[in-house]
Amino acid sequence: MYSTAQIREKFLKYFEQKQHQRVASSSLIPAEDPTLMFVNAGMVQFKNVFLGLEERSYKRATSSQKCLRISGKHNDFEAVGRTPRHHTFFEMLGNFSFGDYFKKEAIEYAWEFLTVELKLPKEKLWVTIYEKDDEAGNLWKQYTDISPDRIVKLGKKDNFWSMGDVGPCGPCTEIHYDRGDSYTCGAECGLGKCECDRITEIWNLVFMEFNRDEKGMLTPLPKPSVDTGMGLERIAAVMQGVDSNYETDLFQQIIKKIEELVNLKYSSGNGGFPFRVIADHIRSSSFLIADGVLPSNEGRGYILRRILRRAVRYGKTLGLNKPFLYILVDTLIEVMENAFPELVEKRDFIIKVLKVEEERFLETLTEGLTLTENILREMKQENRKVMSGEEAFQLYDTYGFPVELTEDVLKENNLKLDKEGFIKAMEKQKEITRASSSKNDFKQNMVLANEFIKLDDTVFTGYDSMEEETVILGVYTLNGEKIEKVNINQNLILITQKTPFYGESGGQIGDIGKVYLDDQCIGEILDAKKSTDGRIYHIVKFTNEFDIKKTIVLKLNILRREAIMRNHSATHLLHRALNEVLGKHATQKGSFVDEKYLRFDFSHFENLTKMEIEKIEDKVNEYILAHGDVETSILPVEEAKKIGAMAIFGEKYGDEVRVVTMGDISMEFCGGTHVKNTSHIGSFNIQSESSVGAGLRRIEACTGFETINRARELDQVLQALSGQLKVPTKEIQQKIQNLQKEIKELNLEKQKLNTELAKTAVNKSIDKVEEINGIPLLIEEFNGKTMEELRQISDMYRDKLGSVLVVLGSKENGKVNLLVSATKDLISKNVSAGSIIKAIAPIVGGGGGGRPDMAQAGGKIPEKLSQALMEVKNIL
């Protein structure tokens, strides 16, 4: 029996012997492709190659790609654990041809690998082809020995593949494994007739031979290509003779560890459902964290949080009430470390993220149950039998309380959930998430790239030169329409044969400068960008008409570029300093550099202390003063990794990479522009340190002349304070502390006076209590009272009167404060402060809520305060 690791290696070696380049799996985060949340197929990392926007040094490739299907149209989340073959995380084995071989070889390779290498019985295999692709059908019959009656024609839904609404597409042929009559679902069981587990798809061969335009017209591609995908988990289940992917060696070790933790035995039926969910989710969550995703309330981080919390929830059904997922990481590493060494490298960080998130969610569960109980109490007082979708969604979205748990609690209380309302609230949030301008930018960039690809290459000379004599390759409108005559004072796109201008990428802003013709400035370059195919183009506004066939000179703003280089080089030194001071887990998660400052995001779970910030700043300045030479080299990506060069999260790298080395301090993959020596940075000053998400910190800093400007500004502030406080600068802090002490004492005195005044007012107001339907009611309207003061007055009334419904309102700074409180005896009479506040708050243009005994709200229509207060009488 083959292990999964043996199958993976056998596949990759087989295609290496067929002259395919073995390519490592890319990150789960698609590089430079905001149209995808996660990589969901093996072809994603080759997308630009298939589109003709990128060239590789090879025409054939093979890989075992990490994939995640939990968003968009490929979303298997709810099916995970319920079926034998659905997962959030899986591996896609694939072989690819970029305009090299086509249908014949793809079919031959697939058949040979399955029947000769893996020795699968030929009589167990079925093949489907697109109903109009007779060529594929004939090739199967001519070049393999499959029985012709096992070739089935299916329609476009099953056997025609598209990259998107427009672009490369083509028919596909799928290979299926027949598990035998004992798995038959009925008389109509068969390919294209049912979706039972008897016949399982194991390999899909996609033949990209057409290009679909906006009108749906198909035209043949000049270089047809091949993209195949075989799920490793599925072929492992077939080879190991088990009924479910979860019974393969990929999952069994993890499931056995879960058995140890819960002291229960796994079963393949419904009782094993929580085991399967946890085993799947520890894989997807660990790989996501290893690839730089951290739990949060938006985007990819939100997906990770959902995965983790679902696993924790099903852990609770097995009796796991303490953090446990982090304990499974070492077992996962034992299973996967040979194929994915990043799990070993990031082990400690993965464990820390999982444990912190589990602890937070267990606290959230407790808080969520309390909030649910409050809603249930209000529902019973209002005689409601159905919880609204909005209430359930607030519990889910704001507090992370799973809707399934909400339904369980409701069932226990013989209540129901407005599930349709919940789904609508979910859809509304999804629409907001989908509205992403970055996707529109990406599509526009693709349009430009498809135009630019018709031109000769643009050579970047900006590592060594600040100006360049060159010829124009093309001038375009911002929409990508080519023009032959420049328009004056209009933003246009300029593409040249050579350019010293750095196009915005890798966190570094684009260069600006001027265009010259015969020593005369004829235009201003407002920005430099990179298209999807890596070409640098300029956003330019011409001030003079000229012949675009003439040679021009591009000159960038040198002082600005030098400031950018100082900041960019400083990010490399900062990265090293963070590793030294905080630990190896403090890795880069994003950056931005312009001429004014640098911004650096990194993984870390705690606020930095003042001492840590000072240490980091001192370290960077120490590196600057070390006078380390900055050198660059171009190396094959694997060789660069072997010598210790650090790759940066979220960046896309080709076969060769540029490595930037700064003395013996730093060595990173980087395509940006840098100083020649660390001493040229001058100095480094941290301006701020803050949180930008769970486990994600941000440092903003400046270098060079900006540190001088900052010091000067701070000195000016100190001098101004010194003058206003009439003390020397050294005594400013003490003076402020003395003033704060005086203010605190005055506030305490004021508070005492307000309390005495409130007591007097309470005694005078007792006679204002009136009874409405057996409920003692006291309404008071004030001016200038804060919410805290209203709470104090309310407590005094309740203490003094014993049984009373207190309704207070105050106009404060053009706004309204409302407070309603009820004594315990009135709550038993179905009086709810929360319900009353919800009814009267809209009158003053506000909203609020609270418990049956105490609720508050704000408003913005003070002139309607009296009306809102009097409405309580009508309610009673």
Number of C-alpha atoms within 10 A of each C-alpha: 8 13 14 21 16 11 18 21 12 16 21 22 16 16 21 16 9 13 14 20 20 16 14 14 19 21 22 27 24 19 18 12 19 17 15 15 18 23 21 25 25 27 22 21 20 17 15 16 17 25 17 15 18 15 15 13 9 13 17 22 22 27 25 27 27 24 26 25 21 22 16 12 7 12 16 16 19 13 14 21 23 16 15 19 18 22 29 25 24 22 22 25 25 26 28 28 24 23 19 14 16 20 21 16 15 19 18 15 15 18 21 15 16 18 13 12 13 15 11 17 12 15 11 13 23 22 23 24 26 24 17 15 17 12 12 21 20 13 15 23 13 12 13 17 10 17 14 14 8 13 19 17 19 18 14 14 8 17 22 21 19 17 17 9 12 15 18 25 25 25 23 25 29 22 22 19 23 19 17 11 11 7 14 17 14 10 6 10 17 15 19 13 8 14 12 14 20 21 23 20 21 19 24 21 25 25 24 29 21 21 21 20 13 9 8 11 10 17 13 14 17 10 16 22 25 26 24 24 23 22 22 24 27 25 23 26 22 19 18 18 13 13 17 19 24 27 20 21 19 22 19 17 18 25 24 16 16 26 15 10 15 14 11 13 13 18 11 14 8 12 12 17 18 23 28 30 25 25 27 25 27 22 21 24 27 27 23 24 22 20 18 20 25 25 25 19 17 12 13 18 19 15 21 24 23 20 22 23 22 17 24 26 21 17 22 16 10 19 12 16 12 13 19 18 24 21 15 21 21 17 16 20 19 13 18 18 15 12 15 15 12 15 24 18 14 18 19 15 21 23 18 14 20 25 18 15 23 22 13 13 22 18 11 15 18 12 16 22 16 12 16 21 14 14 18 20 16 20 17 12 17 13 10 14 16 15 22 17 20 17 17 25 24 15 20 19 16 10 15 19 25 19 19 12 16 20 18 14 17 19 12 9 11 10 17 18 20 16 18 11 17 21 15 14 18 16 12 12 13 11 10 9 11 13 10 12 10 12 15 13 12 17 16 16 18 18 16 22 20 17 14 24 14 8 13 12 16 18 13 19 15 19 15 9 13 17 21 20 17 15 17 16 17 19 23 21 17 15 12 18 13 15 13 11 12 21 16 14 13 14 19 25 25 21 24 24 17 22 28 21 30 27 25 18 17 17 17 22 21 21 26 23 22 19 23 16 17 10 9 11 17 18 20 22 24 16 19 23 20 17 21 22 20 15 18 25 25 27 21 24 22 21 16 14 12 12 10 15 11 11 14 21 20 24 23 24 15 14 10 15 23 18 23 27 23 30 30 29 27 28 21 22 24 24 21 22 24 25 16 14 14 15 12 16 18 23 22 24 17 17 18 18 26 21 21 16 22 25 22 22 22 22 23 21 18 12 14 15 10 9 9 14 18 13 17 23 19 15 20 24 23 17 22 23 16 15 16 19 15 19 15 18 11 12 15 13 18 13 12 21 16 9 9 11 20 17 19 16 16 18 17 15 16 12 12 15 22 20 23 24 20 25 16 11 15 21 23 21 23 21 17 21 20 27 22 18 19 27 19 20 26 15 22 25 22 18 14 11 19 14 17 12 16 18 21 23 22 21 18 18 24 27 28 19 15 18 20 15 13 15 13 12 12 12 13 12 12 16 16 13 15 17 13 9 14 12 15 13 15 10 12 18 10 11 16 12 11 12 11 12 12 11 12 12 12 12 12 11 11 12 13 12 12 13 15 12 11 19 17 11 13 18 12 10 14 13 9 12 17 15 14 13 9 10 16 16 20 19 19 16 14 14 12 15 18 17 20 11 16 23 20 13 20 26 15 17 24 16 12 14 14 13 17 24 28 23 25 23 28 24 21 16 12 11 18 27 27 29 27 30 28 27 21 15 12 18 15 10 11 14 22 25 27 23 21 23 29 18 17 23 25 17 20 24 16 19 18 19 20 22 19 26 17 19 23 26 23 22 21 21 16 21 13 14 26 16 13 20 22 13 14 18 14 7 11 13
